[in-house]
Amino acid sequence: QVQLVESGGGLVQPGGSLRLSCTVSINMFSLEYMGWYRRTPGKSARELVASIFSGCQPNSADSVKGRFTISTDDSENTINLQMSNLKPADTAIYYCNILSRRTNYWGQGTQVTVSS
């Protein structure tokens, strides 16, 4: 059974940084797509934050471009999201998402709160 476990969320002041990690229970080389999404307060839909298609350069949403960076660590089996210069508008539940063998998997989410 494929499992994704997010970690690294918490409370941070505006302008601060956090690093989210998503530990994946299967071999990273089988992943066709990896992404981070978020659901902000009051919204039902998750929005794309950053993503990587296998063999391609990473992408990020305009709202986080230059501040957030997605990366992978094959030795640790993690998908990471480095977030800097955080803003109150970044407050959300952040979810890890993967596509493996044409099947989509989601983590349970980790809360990020940006507040002074």
N, C-alpha and C positions, 0 to 999 in steps of 0.2 A: 504494500500500500504506500502510495506516494504521500509524503508529509512535508509541509513547509512550516517552519517555525520562525517568526519574526522576533527580533529583539532590538534593544537600543533606544526605544522611545522614552519620553519623559517630558519634564517641564524645563523650558529654557527661556532665557530672556531674549527680547528682540536684539538682533545682531549676533546672537550666539550660534553655535554649531552643534550638530548631532550626527552620529553615524548609525544608520540602521543596517542590520544584517538579517538575511533570510537564509536559514540553514535548510538545505535540500537533502532529502533522504535517498535520492537516486544519483546515478552517475551524471555529472554535469555535461558530459559529451553527448548525452542523448537529448539535450534540450534544444528545441528549435527556436524558442522565444523566451525571453525573461523580461519582466517588467515590474515597476513599482507604480501603484495607483493610490489614490487617497479619496476619502469621503469626508467632506467638510461639514461642519454643523449645519443642520437645516436642509441638507441636500440628500436625496436618496440615491443618486447615481455616483459611481466612482469615476474619477477622472484620471487620465493617464498623467503620470509625473515624468517617468523616464523609462526607456526600454532598450533592449538589445535583441536583434535578430541574429541567429547563429551566423558567424562569418562576416557580420556587418558592423559598421560603426554605431556607437550608441546614439540615441536620440533623447531629447528632453523637451518638455512643454515650454512654450514661450514664457510662461509665468515663473519658471524656475531656472531658465537658461542662464548660465554663468554663475549660478549659486549651488545647484545640485549636480552631482556626478554619480552615474551608475557604473558599477564595475563588478567583476566576478573574481573569485579566488577558487580555482579548481582544486587546490590542495586542501582547502578547508570546506569545500562544497558550499560556498556561500555566494549570495548575490547581495551586493552592498549598495547603499545609497548614502553618499557623503553630502550632508546639507550644511551650508554655511550662510551667513548673513540672513538668518531666519527672521521672518516677519509674522505678525499676528495672523495674517491671512493664510499662513502655512499650517495653522492649527487644524488637525484632522486625524482621522484614523488612517494609517498607512498600511497597505496590503501588498504582499508579494504575489506575483502571478507567473506561472510558467506554462509552456506548451511542450508536451513530450509525447511523441508517438500519436500526434493529432488529438491528444486529450488535454483539456485545460484544468489547471489546479490552482487553488487559492489558499493562502495562509489565513489565519484568524485575525490578523491585524495587530498593530501596535499604536498606541495613542501618542501623538506629539502635540504638546501644548506650548505655544509661544506667547508669553505674557510677562509683564513686569510686575 
